[in-house]
Amino acid sequence: MGLDRTMIAKIESGTRRVDAVELMRLSSCLALPLDHFLFERPTVLSRRTPLVEDEATEIGRESFLLEASLSSWLRDVRQLQNLGVFEPIEPLAYPGAVESEASARDAASWLRTRLNCADQPIPSLMSVCEQVGLYIAVVDLPGDGASLLDGDLAVAVVSRFGDPGRRRATAAHELGHVILGDEYSSDLGIHASRAAREAIIDAFAAEFLLPISAVNQEDFTREVLIWNAATYRTSWSLAVRQAVRAGALSNEQASRWLGQTPTKSELMEAVGWAPQPDLEGVRVPPSFAHATLEARRRYLITTGRAVELMRGQIEESDLPYLGDEDVRP
């Protein structure tokens, strides 16, 4: 920042003001959005990785940066809502009680029925989450993901750096937190440990991505399971776990198969094409992208801000020329 240590100490203790230039430098040094320093941080509803209080550790910093990105994403969605170009859907809530992994799988089946997809593969987690009121942004940060519920608006961030199966599992996990309710006040129970609650959410996510009913239990082979993993675009470990729950694999077989991760050629042979990565090229929900472009067309935001809101999905050169783009209504 170009400041000596005593100046930094005074800023940290709140005894010295920070001017605009210094604030920009601070934002750049810490790789945090500028609005992180200007607004109160909302309460995070869930975080797939464990909460780490010590932000000096690498894991703690990853967690902190994800939370900061999540807060920024919430403010971006609220901005378009306040401009009158975006109307979020109120998040869907499961009407039943969820107290076990079995009831969590029932909730996943209920949601699939609501979405009219029965036991079929889900092509895009981004679009499905949008339909039920969870707005996901894909971010260039390490870690997994996090989500929060702010009044009638649910948002989540998912790291782009995980493998495709893990990204989808993270998105489904955050969807589970929203659909089933806040992990600290829902029917999961205040006496349940965090690990127990997360296991229940993971059971929901696995069943939502690859229903047990879709696992072919007759003449079950490794090739059949590879087809399941490729078609439903899940990680190999999730597919193996679901096969065990379906009764198609024993625990002993599962232990052996977990070490036999399919190669790309095996996946291609199974379905005839390499599954396209989900939650990678598309960084924001379609309705949010449309609202961003509409706000720009109406000169409510600048071109630079539109690119920023799209989180790397487009560049300025991808947008049509509007003339004097600094005009304000």
MOKA-V258690 format. One record per run of one state. SS is the DSSP state (@ for helix, = for strand, . for the rest). FROM is the first residue (numbers start at 1). LEN is the number of residues. Records with the same first field share a line. If there is no record, write none. Layout:
SS = FROM-LEN / FROM-LEN
This chain:
. = 1-4 / 14-6 / 31-3 / 38-8 / 48-10 / 83-18 / 115-10 / 132-2 / 140-5 / 151-2 / 160-4 / 181-13 / 210-2 / 215-7 / 233-3 / 246-5 / 259-5 / 272-14 / 298-5 / 310-6 / 319-11
@ = 5-9 / 20-11 / 34-4 / 58-25 / 101-14 / 125-7 / 164-17 / 194-16 / 212-3 / 222-11 / 236-10 / 251-8 / 264-8 / 286-12 / 303-7 / 316-3
= = 46-2 / 134-6 / 145-6 / 153-7
